[in-house]
């Protein structure tokens, strides 16, 4: 069976899955993963997003959940390191400026978590937009197919009517030929009888 040139191979699916999981683990967005794979495979991010959500994602639900846990653990470990670093600075008797820097570092970590959360929200919205565009495209294709089907159905009906009319014409022609042969046979028989009568009269 000949494969479409734009068909997804197992290697393409695996690349997309690994890239999405990596981006999730690292606190990035799925949209960035779609863009990265799109650049690699010469496809659009929308096509990659549709492939992920429609086909691949359900096969990697557990792995996706694990990647999200790993991301949370990563941020928690960073938070603990930042807090431990801040405590160490306080024990060493930091200056007012150093205290301020430690506080800023702790705030920066919190901001990272907020940014990651917002990125996930943006990813969900982007996924919805991608799916909506794909859905609109599918609806347009469906409408075009239905229109084409109606046209073919009308043509088939016309061809059927033409065929039935042709059969009727051929049937009438056949009957005319049969009737013509019978008339010719009757005329021949009548002529033969007339000749026979003439011979008897003589």
FIKOLZA-1660 file (N, C-alpha, C; in steps of 0.1 Angstrom, whole numbers, plus 5000, padded with zeros to 4 digits):
% residues 202
   i   px   py   pz ch aa at
   1 5008 4988 5000  A  X  N
   1 5000 5000 5000  A  X CA
   1 5009 5012 5000  A  X  C
   2 5006 5022 4991  A  X  N
   2 5014 5034 4990  A  X CA
   2 5010 5044 5001  A  X  C
   3 5021 5048 5008  A  X  N
   3 5018 5058 5019  A  X CA
   3 5018 5072 5014  A  X  C
   4 5010 5080 5020  A  X  N
   4 5009 5095 5016  A  X CA
   4 5023 5101 5020  A  X  C
   5 5027 5111 5012  A  X  N
   5 5040 5117 5014  A  X CA
   5 5040 5125 5027  A  X  C
   6 5028 5129 5031  A  X  N
   6 5027 5137 5044  A  X CA
   6 5023 5129 5056  A  X  C
   7 5023 5115 5054  A  X  N
   7 5019 5106 5065  A  X CA
   7 5029 5107 5076  A  X  C
   8 5024 5105 5088  A  X  N
   8 5033 5104 5100  A  X CA
   8 5039 5090 5102  A  X  C
   9 5052 5089 5103  A  X  N
   9 5058 5076 5106  A  X CA
   9 5060 5074 5121  A  X  C
  10 5063 5062 5125  A  X  N
  10 5065 5059 5139  A  X CA
  10 5077 5068 5145  A  X  C
  11 5087 5070 5136  A  X  N
  11 5098 5078 5141  A  X CA
  11 5094 5092 5143  A  X  C
  12 5085 5098 5135  A  X  N
  12 5080 5111 5137  A  X CA
  12 5072 5112 5149  A  X  C
  13 5063 5102 5152  A  X  N
  13 5055 5102 5164  A  X CA
  13 5064 5101 5176  A  X  C
  14 5074 5093 5176  A  X  N
  14 5083 5092 5187  A  X CA
  14 5090 5105 5190  A  X  C
  15 5095 5111 5179  A  X  N
  15 5102 5124 5181  A  X CA
  15 5093 5134 5187  A  X  C
  16 5080 5135 5183  A  X  N
  16 5071 5144 5188  A  X CA
  16 5068 5142 5203  A  X  C
  17 5066 5129 5206  A  X  N
  17 5063 5125 5220  A  X CA
  17 5075 5129 5229  A  X  C
  18 5087 5125 5225  A  X  N
  18 5099 5128 5233  A  X CA
  18 5101 5143 5235  A  X  C
  19 5099 5150 5225  A  X  N
  19 5101 5165 5225  A  X CA
  19 5091 5171 5235  A  X  C
  20 5078 5167 5234  A  X  N
  20 5068 5173 5243  A  X CA
  20 5071 5170 5257  A  X  C
  21 5075 5157 5260  A  X  N
  21 5078 5153 5274  A  X CA
  21 5090 5161 5279  A  X  C
  22 5100 5163 5271  A  X  N
  22 5112 5170 5275  A  X CA
  22 5108 5185 5279  A  X  C
  23 5100 5191 5270  A  X  N
  23 5096 5205 5273  A  X CA
  23 5088 5206 5286  A  X  C
  24 5079 5196 5288  A  X  N
  24 5071 5196 5300  A  X CA
  24 5080 5194 5312  A  X  C
  25 5089 5185 5312  A  X  N
  25 5098 5183 5323  A  X CA
  25 5106 5195 5326  A  X  C
  26 5111 5202 5316  A  X  N
  26 5119 5214 5318  A  X CA
  26 5111 5227 5321  A  X  C
  27 5098 5226 5322  A  X  N
  27 5090 5237 5325  A  X CA
  27 5087 5246 5313  A  X  C
  28 5089 5241 5301  A  X  N
  28 5086 5248 5289  A  X CA
  28 5071 5245 5285  A  X  C
  29 5067 5249 5273  A  X  N
  29 5053 5247 5269  A  X CA
  29 5052 5237 5258  A  X  C
  30 5041 5231 5256  A  X  N
  30 5039 5222 5246  A  X CA
  30 5039 5229 5232  A  X  C
  31 5035 5241 5232  A  X  N
  31 5035 5249 5219  A  X CA
  31 5049 5250 5214  A  X  C
  32 5059 5253 5223  A  X  N
  32 5073 5253 5219  A  X CA
  32 5078 5240 5214  A  X  C
  33 5073 5229 5220  A  X  N
  33 5076 5216 5215  A  X CA
  33 5071 5214 5201  A  X  C
  34 5059 5218 5199  A  X  N
  34 5053 5216 5185  A  X CA
  34 5061 5224 5175  A  X  C
  35 5065 5236 5179  A  X  N
  35 5073 5245 5170  A  X CA
  35 5086 5238 5167  A  X  C
  36 5093 5233 5177  A  X  N
  36 5106 5226 5175  A  X CA
  36 5104 5214 5166  A  X  C
  37 5094 5206 5168  A  X  N
  37 5093 5194 5159  A  X CA
  37 5088 5198 5145  A  X  C
  38 5080 5209 5145  A  X  N
  38 5076 5214 5132  A  X CA
  38 5088 5218 5123  A  X  C
  39 5098 5225 5130  A  X  N
  39 5110 5229 5122  A  X CA
  39 5118 5217 5118  A  X  C
  40 5118 5207 5126  A  X  N
  40 5126 5195 5123  A  X CA
  40 5120 5187 5112  A  X  C
  41 5107 5185 5112  A  X  N
  41 5099 5177 5102  A  X CA
  41 5093 5185 5091  A  X  C
  42 5096 5198 5091  A  X  N
  42 5091 5207 5080  A  X CA
  42 5075 5206 5080  A  X  C
  43 5070 5207 5092  A  X  N
  43 5055 5208 5093  A  X CA
  43 5051 5220 5101  A  X  C
  44 5039 5223 5102  A  X  N
  44 5034 5235 5110  A  X CA
  44 5032 5230 5124  A  X  C
  45 5033 5240 5133  A  X  N
  45 5031 5237 5147  A  X CA
  45 5017 5232 5149  A  X  C
  46 5007 5238 5141  A  X  N
  46 4993 5233 5142  A  X CA
  46 4992 5219 5139  A  X  C
  47 4999 5214 5129  A  X  N
  47 4998 5200 5125  A  X CA
  47 5004 5191 5135  A  X  C
  48 5015 5196 5141  A  X  N
  48 5021 5188 5152  A  X CA
  48 5012 5187 5164  A  X  C
  49 5006 5199 5167  A  X  N
  49 4997 5199 5179  A  X CA
  49 4985 5190 5177  A  X  C
  50 4979 5190 5165  A  X  N
  50 4968 5182 5162  A  X CA
  50 4972 5167 5163  A  X  C
  51 4983 5164 5157  A  X  N
  51 4988 5150 5158  A  X CA
  51 4990 5145 5173  A  X  C
  52 4996 5154 5181  A  X  N
  52 4998 5151 5195  A  X CA
  52 4985 5149 5202  A  X  C
  53 4975 5158 5201  A  X  N
  53 4963 5157 5208  A  X CA
  53 4953 5146 5203  A  X  C
  54 4954 5144 5190  A  X  N
  54 4944 5135 5184  A  X CA
  54 4949 5120 5184  A  X  C
  55 4962 5118 5184  A  X  N
  55 4967 5104 5182  A  X CA
  55 4977 5100 5193  A  X  C
  56 4987 5108 5195  A  X  N
  56 4998 5104 5203  A  X CA
  56 4996 5105 5218  A  X  C
  57 4989 5116 5222  A  X  N
  57 4988 5119 5237  A  X CA
  57 4982 5108 5245  A  X  C
  58 4972 5102 5240  A  X  N
  58 4966 5091 5248  A  X CA
  58 4975 5079 5250  A  X  C
  59 4985 5078 5242  A  X  N
  59 4995 5067 5244  A  X CA
  59 5006 5071 5255  A  X  C
  60 5006 5084 5258  A  X  N
  60 5017 5088 5267  A  X CA
  60 5011 5095 5279  A  X  C
  61 4999 5092 5283  A  X  N
  61 4993 5099 5294  A  X CA
  61 5001 5097 5307  A  X  C
  62 5005 5085 5310  A  X  N
  62 5013 5082 5322  A  X CA
  62 5026 5089 5321  A  X  C
  63 5033 5089 5310  A  X  N
  63 5046 5096 5308  A  X CA
  63 5044 5111 5310  A  X  C
  64 5033 5116 5305  A  X  N
  64 5030 5130 5306  A  X CA
  64 5028 5134 5320  A  X  C
  65 5021 5126 5328  A  X  N
  65 5019 5128 5342  A  X CA
  65 5032 5128 5350  A  X  C
  66 5040 5118 5346  A  X  N
  66 5053 5117 5353  A  X CA
  66 5062 5129 5350  A  X  C
  67 5061 5134 5337  A  X  N
  67 5069 5146 5334  A  X CA
  67 5065 5158 5342  A  X  C
  68 5052 5159 5344  A  X  N
  68 5047 5170 5352  A  X CA
  68 5051 5169 5366  A  X  C
  69 5051 5157 5372  A  X  N
  69 5056 5155 5385  A  X CA
  69 5071 5159 5386  A  X  C
  70 5079 5154 5376  A  X  N
  70 5093 5158 5376  A  X CA
  70 5095 5173 5375  A  X  C
  71 5087 5180 5368  A  X  N
  71 5088 5194 5367  A  X CA
  71 5085 5200 5381  A  X  C
  72 5075 5196 5388  A  X  N
  72 5072 5201 5401  A  X CA
  72 5084 5198 5411  A  X  C
  73 5089 5186 5410  A  X  N
  73 5100 5182 5419  A  X CA
  73 5112 5191 5416  A  X  C
  74 5114 5194 5403  A  X  N
  74 5126 5202 5399  A  X CA
  74 5124 5216 5405  A  X  C
  75 5112 5222 5404  A  X  N
  75 5110 5235 5410  A  X CA
  75 5111 5235 5425  A  X  C
  76 5106 5224 5431  A  X  N
  76 5107 5223 5446  A  X CA
  76 5122 5222 5450  A  X  C
  77 5130 5214 5443  A  X  N
  77 5144 5213 5446  A  X CA
  77 5151 5227 5445  A  X  C
  78 5147 5234 5435  A  X  N
  78 5153 5247 5433  A  X CA
  78 5149 5256 5445  A  X  C
  79 5137 5255 5449  A  X  N
  79 5132 5263 5460  A  X CA
  79 5139 5260 5473  A  X  C
  80 5141 5247 5475  A  X  N
  80 5149 5243 5487  A  X CA
  80 5163 5248 5487  A  X  C
  81 5169 5247 5475  A  X  N
  81 5183 5252 5474  A  X CA
  81 5183 5267 5477  A  X  C
  82 5174 5275 5471  A  X  N
  82 5173 5289 5473  A  X CA
  82 5171 5292 5488  A  X  C
  83 5162 5285 5494  A  X  N
  83 5160 5287 5509  A  X CA
  83 5172 5284 5517  A  X  C
  84 5178 5273 5514  A  X  N
  84 5190 5269 5521  A  X CA
  84 5201 5279 5520  A  X  C
  85 5202 5284 5507  A  X  N
  85 5212 5295 5505  A  X CA
  85 5209 5307 5513  A  X  C
  86 5196 5311 5514  A  X  N
  86 5192 5323 5521  A  X CA
  86 5195 5321 5536  A  X  C
  87 5193 5309 5542  A  X  N
  87 5195 5307 5556  A  X CA
  87 5210 5307 5559  A  X  C
  88 5218 5302 5550  A  X  N
  88 5233 5302 5551  A  X CA
  88 5238 5316 5552  A  X  C
  89 5232 5325 5543  A  X  N
  89 5237 5339 5543  A  X CA
  89 5233 5346 5556  A  X  C
  90 5221 5343 5561  A  X  N
  90 5217 5349 5574  A  X CA
  90 5226 5345 5585  A  X  C
  91 5230 5332 5586  A  X  N
  91 5238 5327 5597  A  X CA
  91 5252 5333 5596  A  X  C
  92 5257 5336 5584  A  X  N
  92 5270 5342 5583  A  X CA
  92 5270 5357 5586  A  X  C
  93 5258 5362 5589  A  X  N
  93 5257 5376 5593  A  X CA
  93 5258 5385 5580  A  X  C
  94 5248 5384 5571  A  X  N
  94 5249 5392 5559  A  X CA
  94 5246 5407 5562  A  X  C
  95 5250 5415 5553  A  X  N
  95 5246 5429 5554  A  X CA
  95 5232 5431 5549  A  X  C
  96 5227 5443 5551  A  X  N
  96 5213 5446 5547  A  X CA
  96 5211 5444 5532  A  X  C
  97 5221 5447 5524  A  X  N
  97 5221 5445 5510  A  X CA
  97 5220 5430 5506  A  X  C
  98 5228 5422 5513  A  X  N
  98 5227 5408 5510  A  X CA
  98 5214 5402 5514  A  X  C
  99 5208 5407 5525  A  X  N
  99 5195 5402 5529  A  X CA
  99 5185 5405 5518  A  X  C
 100 5186 5417 5512  A  X  N
 100 5177 5421 5502  A  X CA
 100 5179 5412 5490  A  X  C
 101 5191 5408 5486  A  X  N
 101 5194 5400 5475  A  X CA
 101 5188 5386 5477  A  X  C
 102 5189 5381 5490  A  X  N
 102 5184 5368 5493  A  X CA
 102 5169 5368 5491  A  X  C
 103 5162 5378 5496  A  X  N
 103 5148 5380 5494  A  X CA
 103 5144 5380 5480  A  X  C
 104 5152 5388 5472  A  X  N
 104 5149 5389 5458  A  X CA
 104 5150 5375 5451  A  X  C
 105 5161 5367 5455  A  X  N
 105 5162 5354 5450  A  X CA
 105 5150 5345 5452  A  X  C
 106 5145 5346 5465  A  X  N
 106 5133 5338 5468  A  X CA
 106 5121 5342 5460  A  X  C
 107 5120 5356 5458  A  X  N
 107 5109 5361 5450  A  X CA
 107 5110 5356 5436  A  X  C
 108 5122 5356 5431  A  X  N
 108 5125 5352 5417  A  X CA
 108 5120 5338 5415  A  X  C
 109 5123 5329 5425  A  X  N
 109 5118 5315 5424  A  X CA
 109 5103 5314 5423  A  X  C
 110 5097 5322 5431  A  X  N
 110 5082 5322 5431  A  X CA
 110 5077 5327 5418  A  X  C
 111 5084 5337 5412  A  X  N
 111 5080 5342 5399  A  X CA
 111 5081 5331 5388  A  X  C
 112 5092 5323 5390  A  X  N
 112 5094 5312 5380  A  X CA
 112 5082 5303 5380  A  X  C
 113 5078 5299 5392  A  X  N
 113 5066 5291 5393  A  X CA
 113 5054 5297 5387  A  X  C
 114 5052 5310 5390  A  X  N
 114 5040 5317 5384  A  X CA
 114 5041 5317 5369  A  X  C
 115 5053 5320 5364  A  X  N
 115 5055 5320 5349  A  X CA
 115 5052 5306 5343  A  X  C
 116 5057 5296 5350  A  X  N
 116 5055 5282 5345  A  X CA
 116 5040 5279 5345  A  X  C
 117 5033 5283 5355  A  X  N
 117 5019 5281 5356  A  X CA
 117 5011 5288 5345  A  X  C
 118 5015 5301 5342  A  X  N
 118 5009 5309 5332  A  X CA
 118 5012 5303 5318  A  X  C
 119 5024 5298 5317  A  X  N
 119 5028 5292 5304  A  X CA
 119 5019 5279 5301  A  X  C
 120 5016 5272 5312  A  X  N
 120 5008 5260 5310  A  X CA
 120 4994 5264 5306  A  X  C
 121 4989 5275 5312  A  X  N
 121 4976 5280 5308  A  X CA
 121 4976 5285 5293  A  X  C
 122 4987 5292 5289  A  X  N
 122 4988 5296 5275  A  X CA
 122 4989 5284 5266  A  X  C
 123 4996 5273 5271  A  X  N
 123 4997 5261 5262  A  X CA
 123 4983 5255 5260  A  X  C
 124 4975 5255 5271  A  X  N
 124 4961 5249 5270  A  X CA
 124 4953 5258 5260  A  X  C
 125 4954 5271 5261  A  X  N
 125 4947 5280 5252  A  X CA
 125 4952 5278 5237  A  X  C
 126 4965 5276 5236  A  X  N
 126 4971 5274 5223  A  X CA
 126 4966 5261 5217  A  X  C
 127 4966 5251 5226  A  X  N
 127 4961 5238 5221  A  X CA
 127 4946 5239 5216  A  X  C
 128 4938 5246 5224  A  X  N
 128 4924 5248 5220  A  X CA
 128 4923 5255 5206  A  X  C
 129 4932 5266 5204  A  X  N
 129 4931 5273 5192  A  X CA
 129 4936 5264 5180  A  X  C
 130 4946 5256 5183  A  X  N
 130 4951 5247 5172  A  X CA
 130 4940 5237 5169  A  X  C
 131 4933 5231 5179  A  X  N
 131 4923 5221 5176  A  X CA
 131 4911 5228 5169  A  X  C
 132 4908 5241 5173  A  X  N
 132 4897 5248 5166  A  X CA
 132 4900 5250 5152  A  X  C
 133 4912 5254 5149  A  X  N
 133 4916 5256 5135  A  X CA
 133 4915 5243 5127  A  X  C
 134 4920 5232 5133  A  X  N
 134 4919 5219 5126  A  X CA
 134 4905 5215 5124  A  X  C
 135 4896 5217 5134  A  X  N
 135 4882 5214 5133  A  X CA
 135 4876 5222 5122  A  X  C
 136 4879 5234 5121  A  X  N
 136 4873 5243 5110  A  X CA
 136 4877 5237 5097  A  X  C
 137 4890 5233 5096  A  X  N
 137 4895 5228 5083  A  X CA
 137 4888 5215 5080  A  X  C
 138 4886 5206 5090  A  X  N
 138 4879 5194 5087  A  X CA
 138 4865 5196 5083  A  X  C
 139 4858 5206 5089  A  X  N
 139 4844 5209 5085  A  X CA
 139 4844 5214 5071  A  X  C
 140 4854 5222 5067  A  X  N
 140 4854 5227 5053  A  X CA
 140 4856 5215 5043  A  X  C
 141 4865 5206 5047  A  X  N
 141 4868 5195 5038  A  X CA
 141 4855 5186 5037  A  X  C
 142 4848 5184 5049  A  X  N
 142 4836 5176 5049  A  X CA
 142 4825 5182 5040  A  X  C
 143 4824 5196 5041  A  X  N
 143 4814 5202 5032  A  X CA
 143 4817 5200 5018  A  X  C
 144 4830 5201 5014  A  X  N
 144 4835 5200 5000  A  X CA
 144 4832 5186 4996  A  X  C
 145 4835 5176 5004  A  X  N
 145 4832 5162 5001  A  X CA
 145 4817 5159 4999  A  X  C
 146 4809 5165 5007  A  X  N
 146 4794 5163 5006  A  X CA
 146 4789 5169 4993  A  X  C
 147 4795 5181 4990  A  X  N
 147 4791 5187 4977  A  X CA
 147 4795 5179 4965  A  X  C
 148 4807 5173 4966  A  X  N
 148 4812 5165 4955  A  X CA
 148 4803 5152 4954  A  X  C
 149 4799 5147 4966  A  X  N
 149 4791 5135 4966  A  X CA
 149 4778 5137 4959  A  X  C
 150 4772 5149 4963  A  X  N
 150 4759 5152 4957  A  X CA
 150 4760 5153 4942  A  X  C
 151 4771 5159 4937  A  X  N
 151 4772 5161 4922  A  X CA
 151 4774 5147 4916  A  X  C
 152 4782 5138 4922  A  X  N
 152 4783 5125 4917  A  X CA
 152 4770 5117 4917  A  X  C
 153 4763 5119 4928  A  X  N
 153 4750 5112 4929  A  X CA
 153 4740 5116 4918  A  X  C
 154 4740 5129 4915  A  X  N
 154 4732 5134 4904  A  X CA
 154 4736 5129 4890  A  X  C
 155 4750 5128 4888  A  X  N
 155 4755 5123 4876  A  X CA
 155 4751 5108 4875  A  X  C
 156 4752 5101 4886  A  X  N
 156 4748 5086 4885  A  X CA
 156 4734 5084 4882  A  X  C
 157 4725 5093 4888  A  X  N
 157 4711 5092 4885  A  X CA
 157 4708 5095 4870  A  X  C
 158 4715 5105 4865  A  X  N
 158 4713 5109 4850  A  X CA
 158 4718 5097 4842  A  X  C
 159 4729 5091 4845  A  X  N
 159 4734 5080 4837  A  X CA
 159 4725 5068 4838  A  X  C
 160 4719 5066 4850  A  X  N
 160 4709 5055 4851  A  X CA
 160 4697 5057 4842  A  X  C
 161 4692 5070 4842  A  X  N
 161 4680 5073 4834  A  X CA
 161 4684 5072 4819  A  X  C
 162 4696 5076 4815  A  X  N
 162 4700 5075 4801  A  X CA
 162 4701 5060 4797  A  X  C
 163 4706 5052 4806  A  X  N
 163 4708 5038 4804  A  X CA
 163 4694 5031 4802  A  X  C
 164 4685 5034 4811  A  X  N
 164 4671 5029 4810  A  X CA
 164 4665 5033 4797  A  X  C
 165 4666 5045 4793  A  X  N
 165 4661 5050 4780  A  X CA
 165 4667 5043 4768  A  X  C
 166 4680 5040 4769  A  X  N
 166 4687 5033 4758  A  X CA
 166 4682 5019 4757  A  X  C
 167 4680 5013 4769  A  X  N
 167 4674 4999 4769  A  X CA
 167 4660 4999 4762  A  X  C
 168 4652 5008 4765  A  X  N
 168 4639 5009 4759  A  X CA
 168 4640 5011 4744  A  X  C
 169 4649 5019 4739  A  X  N
 169 4650 5022 4725  A  X CA
 169 4655 5009 4718  A  X  C
 170 4665 5002 4724  A  X  N
 170 4670 4989 4718  A  X CA
 170 4659 4979 4718  A  X  C
 171 4650 4978 4729  A  X  N
 171 4640 4969 4729  A  X CA
 171 4629 4971 4718  A  X  C
 172 4626 4984 4716  A  X  N
 172 4617 4988 4705  A  X CA
 172 4623 4984 4692  A  X  C
 173 4636 4987 4690  A  X  N
 173 4642 4983 4677  A  X CA
 173 4642 4968 4675  A  X  C
 174 4644 4961 4686  A  X  N
 174 4644 4946 4684  A  X CA
 174 4630 4941 4680  A  X  C
 175 4620 4947 4686  A  X  N
 175 4606 4943 4683  A  X CA
 175 4603 4946 4669  A  X  C
 176 4608 4958 4664  A  X  N
 176 4605 4962 4651  A  X CA
 176 4612 4953 4641  A  X  C
 177 4624 4948 4644  A  X  N
 177 4631 4939 4635  A  X CA
 177 4623 4926 4635  A  X  C
 178 4619 4921 4646  A  X  N
 178 4611 4908 4647  A  X CA
 178 4598 4909 4639  A  X  C
 179 4591 4920 4641  A  X  N
 179 4578 4922 4634  A  X CA
 179 4581 4923 4619  A  X  C
 180 4592 4930 4615  A  X  N
 180 4595 4932 4601  A  X CA
 180 4598 4918 4595  A  X  C
 181 4605 4909 4602  A  X  N
 181 4608 4896 4597  A  X CA
 181 4596 4888 4595  A  X  C
 182 4586 4889 4604  A  X  N
 182 4574 4882 4603  A  X CA
 182 4566 4887 4591  A  X  C
 183 4565 4900 4589  A  X  N
 183 4558 4905 4577  A  X CA
 183 4564 4900 4564  A  X  C
 184 4577 4900 4564  A  X  N
 184 4584 4896 4552  A  X CA
 184 4581 4881 4549  A  X  C
 185 4581 4873 4560  A  X  N
 185 4578 4859 4558  A  X CA
 185 4564 4857 4553  A  X  C
 186 4554 4864 4558  A  X  N
 186 4540 4863 4554  A  X CA
 186 4539 4867 4539  A  X  C
 187 4546 4878 4535  A  X  N
 187 4546 4882 4521  A  X CA
 187 4551 4871 4512  A  X  C
 188 4562 4865 4516  A  X  N
 188 4569 4855 4508  A  X CA
 188 4560 4843 4506  A  X  C
 189 4553 4839 4518  A  X  N
 189 4544 4828 4518  A  X CA
 189 4532 4830 4509  A  X  C
 190 4527 4842 4509  A  X  N
 190 4515 4846 4501  A  X CA
 190 4519 4845 4486  A  X  C
 191 4531 4850 4482  A  X  N
 191 4535 4850 4468  A  X CA
 191 4537 4835 4464  A  X  C
 192 4542 4827 4472  A  X  N
 192 4544 4813 4469  A  X CA
 192 4531 4806 4466  A  X  C
 193 4521 4809 4475  A  X  N
 193 4507 4804 4473  A  X CA
 193 4501 4808 4460  A  X  C
 194 4503 4821 4457  A  X  N
 194 4497 4826 4444  A  X CA
 194 4503 4819 4432  A  X  C
 195 4517 4817 4433  A  X  N
 195 4523 4810 4422  A  X CA
 195 4518 4796 4420  A  X  C
 196 4515 4789 4432  A  X  N
 196 4510 4775 4431  A  X CA
 196 4496 4775 4425  A  X  C
 197 4488 4785 4429  A  X  N
 197 4474 4785 4423  A  X CA
 197 4475 4788 4408  A  X  C
 198 4483 4796 4404  A  X  N
 198 4484 4799 4390  A  X CA
 198 4488 4787 4382  A  X  C
 199 4497 4779 4388  A  X  N
 199 4502 4766 4381  A  X CA
 199 4490 4757 4380  A  X  C
 200 4482 4756 4390  A  X  N
 200 4471 4747 4390  A  X CA
 200 4460 4751 4380  A  X  C
 201 4458 4764 4379  A  X  N
 201 4449 4769 4369  A  X CA
 201 4453 4766 4355  A  X  C
 202 4465 4766 4352  A  X  N
 202 4470 4763 4339  A  X CA
 202 4469 4748 4336  A  X  C
% end
